[in-house]
Amino acid sequence: MYQLSRTVPVNEAKKSFLSRHDVWTGLLMKANNALPFVPEMKGCDVVEQGDGWLVRDIMLKDVPLREKVTFEPENRVIFERIRGSELGRIENVIGEDDQGNLTLTFAFSLKKDGIPEGSDAEKAHFAPMEGAYLNAVASTLAAVRRTVDEKGREHLAPKQPTDAAGDTKWIYDYYRAVDAMDMERTLAQHTDDTTLTFANHPTVHGKEGYKAAIGHLWGSIGGLSHSMVGAWSMHDGQVGVAEAIVQYTRLDGSLCAIKFCTTLRRRGDRIADIRIYGDATPLFAPAK
């Protein structure tokens, strides 16, 4: 039986941050229809499914196969080849490296009818698959990131239905401007007398106060990207709550992810008060 395992980092500097849930969303997309992600696959049809599993018939190049796919939410997808001339097991696993950065691992253990296990012929048959599976992993991450960049992160389904409420478009629009570090577009969404409170720091007042505080932060980093854990728009859109994991790219290119929760209060269609709760200390600590 031929075995292979490869691990790749999920996130890169100055690219839209993908959380564990975002990556899981991509793996679900690939499990249900792998054609956009695996060029070698010519057919992919779900023939049966239940709670936490599905069975699909695939055509890999010219080889018909049946796979049972089992889901371990936010953690692992297992593909068991149960019919065809190439049997075995494939896994996609979301993990973390020793610095807490997300990784995606693919591993397979496969055998081919008519080829002796452990032989050079088996290695010659399966070795070329490494590139195809690496490309499938890259394509999966790219597809999720493309959805975020082109359509907006709100087009990714929340982990739970209760993780969203109301018309949250204004919240996502605001953070698109922030992630672009576009001060003009960000300030245009605030009232002139806006207030900003960041954790235990003193409250700053007015657009100039906001510009000085946030501008100082932006000047000390290379980029940032918010991945929403939850977004709630309440009281006819006058109060918003955004729970997010924020990935920062430091000036040296290293990454730092921090959890924040923010409340936004509007007057009309402009933000009059913003309060950010979180600990930014890791951002300015020496990178490991």
C-alpha positions as CSV (number, residue, x, y, z in Angstrom):
1,M,0.0,0.0,0.0
2,Y,1.4,3.4,-1.0
3,Q,1.4,6.0,1.7
4,L,2.0,9.8,1.5
5,S,1.3,12.8,3.7
6,R,1.9,16.5,3.1
7,T,1.1,19.5,5.2
8,V,0.8,23.1,3.8
9,P,0.2,26.4,5.7
10,V,-3.3,27.8,5.2
11,N,-2.5,31.5,5.5
12,E,0.1,33.7,3.9
13,A,1.2,37.3,4.5
14,K,-1.1,40.0,3.0
15,K,-3.7,37.6,1.9
16,S,-7.3,37.3,3.2
17,F,-7.2,35.3,6.4
18,L,-9.0,32.0,6.5
19,S,-10.2,30.7,9.8
20,R,-10.7,27.0,10.7
21,H,-14.4,27.4,9.8
22,D,-13.5,29.0,6.5
23,V,-11.2,26.1,5.6
24,W,-13.9,23.7,6.7
25,T,-16.4,25.4,4.3
26,G,-13.9,24.8,1.5
27,L,-13.5,21.1,2.4
28,L,-17.3,20.7,2.3
29,M,-17.4,22.2,-1.1
30,K,-14.8,19.9,-2.4
31,A,-16.4,16.8,-0.9
32,N,-19.8,17.5,-2.4
33,N,-18.3,18.5,-5.8
34,A,-14.6,18.0,-6.4
35,L,-14.7,18.9,-10.1
36,P,-13.7,22.6,-9.7
37,F,-10.7,21.5,-7.5
38,V,-9.3,18.3,-9.1
39,P,-8.7,18.7,-12.8
40,E,-8.0,14.9,-13.1
41,M,-11.5,14.2,-11.9
42,K,-14.0,13.8,-14.7
43,G,-17.1,13.0,-12.7
44,C,-18.4,13.5,-9.1
45,D,-21.9,12.5,-8.2
46,V,-23.3,12.2,-4.6
47,V,-25.5,9.1,-4.6
48,E,-26.4,8.8,-0.9
49,Q,-25.9,10.9,2.2
50,G,-26.8,11.0,5.8
51,D,-25.9,12.8,9.0
52,G,-22.1,13.4,8.8
53,W,-21.4,11.3,5.7
54,L,-22.1,10.9,2.0
55,V,-21.3,8.4,-0.7
56,R,-20.1,9.6,-4.1
57,D,-19.2,8.0,-7.4
58,I,-16.2,9.7,-9.0
59,M,-14.3,9.2,-12.3
60,L,-10.6,9.9,-11.6
61,K,-9.1,10.2,-15.1
62,D,-10.7,7.1,-16.6
63,V,-11.0,5.1,-13.4
64,P,-14.5,4.7,-11.8
65,L,-14.5,4.7,-8.0
66,R,-16.9,4.9,-5.2
67,E,-16.0,6.7,-2.0
68,K,-17.7,7.0,1.4
69,V,-16.9,10.4,2.8
70,T,-17.1,11.0,6.6
71,F,-17.1,14.4,8.2
72,E,-15.5,15.3,11.5
73,P,-16.7,18.9,11.7
74,E,-14.0,21.6,11.7
75,N,-11.3,18.9,11.9
76,R,-11.1,16.1,9.3
77,V,-12.7,14.7,6.1
78,I,-12.1,11.0,5.5
79,F,-12.5,9.5,2.0
80,E,-12.7,5.7,2.0
81,R,-12.5,4.0,-1.4
82,I,-15.1,1.3,-1.2
83,R,-15.4,0.3,-4.8
84,G,-13.1,0.3,-7.8
85,S,-9.6,-0.8,-8.8
86,E,-7.8,1.7,-6.4
87,L,-8.9,1.2,-2.8
88,G,-7.7,2.7,0.4
89,R,-8.2,5.9,2.4
90,I,-7.6,9.6,2.0
91,E,-7.7,12.3,4.7
92,N,-7.9,16.1,4.7
93,V,-7.0,17.4,8.2
94,I,-7.1,20.9,9.5
95,G,-4.4,21.4,12.1
96,E,-2.0,23.9,13.6
97,D,1.8,24.2,13.6
98,D,3.9,24.8,16.7
99,Q,3.1,28.5,16.5
100,G,-0.6,28.1,16.3
101,N,-1.0,28.8,12.6
102,L,-3.5,26.8,10.7
103,T,-2.4,24.0,8.4
104,L,-4.1,21.7,6.0
105,T,-2.8,18.1,5.6
106,F,-3.7,15.6,3.0
107,A,-2.7,12.0,3.5
108,F,-3.5,8.9,1.5
109,S,-2.9,5.2,1.8
110,L,-3.9,3.4,-1.4
111,K,-3.4,0.3,-3.4
112,K,-4.0,-0.7,-7.0
113,D,-5.4,-3.9,-8.3
114,G,-2.8,-5.9,-10.2
115,I,0.2,-4.0,-8.7
116,P,2.2,-5.7,-5.9
117,E,2.1,-3.7,-2.7
118,G,5.4,-2.1,-1.8
119,S,6.8,-2.5,-5.3
120,D,8.5,0.0,-7.5
121,A,5.6,-0.3,-9.9
122,E,3.2,0.8,-7.1
123,K,5.4,3.8,-6.4
124,A,5.6,4.7,-10.0
125,H,1.8,4.5,-10.3
126,F,0.9,6.6,-7.2
127,A,3.9,9.1,-6.9
128,P,2.5,11.4,-9.6
129,M,-0.6,11.8,-7.5
130,E,1.3,14.0,-5.0
131,G,1.2,17.0,-7.3
132,A,-2.5,16.5,-8.1
133,Y,-3.4,16.4,-4.4
134,L,-1.3,19.4,-3.5
135,N,-3.0,21.2,-6.3
136,A,-6.4,20.2,-5.0
137,V,-5.5,21.5,-1.5
138,A,-4.3,24.8,-3.0
139,S,-7.4,25.0,-5.2
140,T,-9.7,24.5,-2.2
141,L,-8.0,27.3,-0.2
142,A,-8.0,29.6,-3.3
143,A,-11.7,29.0,-3.9
144,V,-12.6,30.0,-0.4
145,R,-10.3,33.0,-0.5
146,R,-11.7,34.0,-3.9
147,T,-15.2,34.0,-2.4
148,V,-14.0,36.2,0.4
149,D,-12.2,38.6,-2.0
150,E,-14.8,38.8,-4.8
151,K,-18.1,38.3,-3.1
152,G,-17.5,39.2,0.5
153,R,-17.0,37.0,3.6
154,E,-20.7,37.2,4.3
155,H,-21.2,34.7,1.5
156,L,-19.6,32.0,3.6
157,A,-22.2,30.3,5.7
158,P,-21.8,30.9,9.5
159,K,-20.9,27.9,11.7
160,Q,-24.2,28.1,13.5
161,P,-27.4,29.9,12.3
162,T,-27.3,31.9,15.5
163,D,-23.9,33.4,14.5
164,A,-25.7,36.0,12.3
165,A,-28.8,38.2,12.8
166,G,-30.3,41.1,10.9
167,D,-29.0,42.9,7.8
168,T,-25.2,42.7,8.5
169,K,-24.1,44.1,5.2
170,W,-23.1,47.4,6.7
171,I,-20.8,45.6,9.2
172,Y,-19.1,43.7,6.5
173,D,-18.8,46.8,4.3
174,Y,-17.1,48.6,7.2
175,Y,-14.5,45.8,7.7
176,R,-13.8,45.6,4.0
177,A,-12.6,49.2,4.3
178,V,-10.6,48.5,7.4
179,D,-8.9,45.5,5.9
180,A,-8.0,47.5,2.9
181,M,-6.5,50.1,5.4
182,D,-8.4,52.7,3.4
183,M,-8.7,55.6,5.9
184,E,-10.9,57.8,3.7
185,R,-13.4,55.0,3.0
186,T,-13.4,54.0,6.7
187,L,-13.9,57.5,8.0
188,A,-16.7,58.1,5.6
189,Q,-18.7,55.5,7.6
190,H,-18.3,57.5,10.8
191,T,-20.0,60.6,12.2
192,D,-17.9,63.7,12.7
193,D,-18.2,63.3,16.5
194,T,-17.4,59.5,16.5
195,T,-15.8,57.9,19.5
196,L,-13.4,55.0,19.6
197,T,-12.5,52.9,22.7
198,F,-9.8,50.2,22.3
199,A,-9.8,47.8,25.2
200,N,-8.6,49.7,28.3
201,H,-7.1,52.6,26.4
202,P,-8.6,56.1,26.8
203,T,-11.5,56.9,24.5
204,V,-10.6,59.1,21.5
205,H,-13.1,61.6,20.1
206,G,-13.9,62.7,16.5
207,K,-12.6,61.6,13.2
208,E,-9.2,63.1,13.8
209,G,-8.8,61.1,17.0
210,Y,-9.9,58.0,15.2
211,K,-7.5,58.7,12.4
212,A,-4.6,59.2,14.7
213,A,-5.3,56.1,16.8
214,I,-6.1,53.7,13.9
215,G,-3.5,55.3,11.6
216,H,-0.8,54.6,14.2
217,L,-1.8,50.9,14.3
218,W,-1.9,50.7,10.5
219,G,1.5,52.3,10.3
220,S,3.0,49.6,12.5
221,I,1.8,46.6,10.5
222,G,1.9,45.3,6.9
223,G,-1.7,44.3,6.7
224,L,-4.8,42.9,8.4
225,S,-7.7,40.7,7.6
226,H,-10.9,40.0,9.7
227,S,-12.5,36.6,9.6
228,M,-16.0,36.9,11.1
229,V,-17.0,34.4,13.7
230,G,-20.3,36.1,14.1
231,A,-22.1,39.3,13.1
232,W,-25.3,40.7,14.5
233,S,-27.2,43.8,13.5
234,M,-29.9,44.9,16.0
235,H,-32.3,47.7,16.8
236,D,-33.1,48.4,13.2
237,G,-29.4,48.4,12.3
238,Q,-28.4,51.0,14.9
239,V,-26.3,48.5,16.9
240,G,-23.9,45.9,15.5
241,V,-21.7,43.3,17.1
242,A,-18.8,41.7,15.3
243,E,-16.9,38.8,16.7
244,A,-13.8,38.1,14.6
245,I,-10.4,36.5,14.4
246,V,-8.0,39.1,13.0
247,Q,-4.9,38.1,11.2
248,Y,-2.1,40.8,11.2
249,T,0.9,40.7,8.9
250,R,3.8,42.3,10.8
251,L,6.3,44.5,9.0
252,D,8.7,41.6,9.0
253,G,6.2,39.4,7.2
254,S,5.3,37.2,10.1
255,L,1.7,36.5,11.0
256,C,-0.3,37.0,14.2
257,A,-4.0,36.1,14.8
258,I,-5.9,37.7,17.6
259,K,-9.6,37.3,18.7
260,F,-11.6,40.5,19.0
261,C,-15.2,41.5,19.7
262,T,-16.4,44.9,18.7
263,T,-19.7,46.8,19.3
264,L,-20.7,49.5,16.8
265,R,-23.4,52.0,17.5
266,R,-24.8,54.0,14.6
267,R,-26.6,57.3,14.3
268,G,-28.6,57.0,11.1
269,D,-26.3,55.3,8.7
270,R,-23.0,56.4,10.3
271,I,-21.0,54.8,13.1
272,A,-21.1,57.2,16.1
273,D,-19.3,54.9,18.6
274,I,-17.0,51.9,18.3
275,R,-15.7,49.8,21.2
276,I,-13.1,47.1,20.5
277,Y,-12.5,44.3,23.1
278,G,-9.4,42.2,22.9
279,D,-5.7,41.9,23.8
280,A,-3.4,43.2,21.1
281,T,-0.2,42.4,23.1
282,P,0.7,39.4,21.0
283,L,0.9,41.6,17.9
284,F,3.8,43.5,19.3
285,A,5.6,40.6,21.0
286,P,8.7,39.2,19.3
287,A,7.7,36.6,16.7
288,K,8.5,33.0,17.6
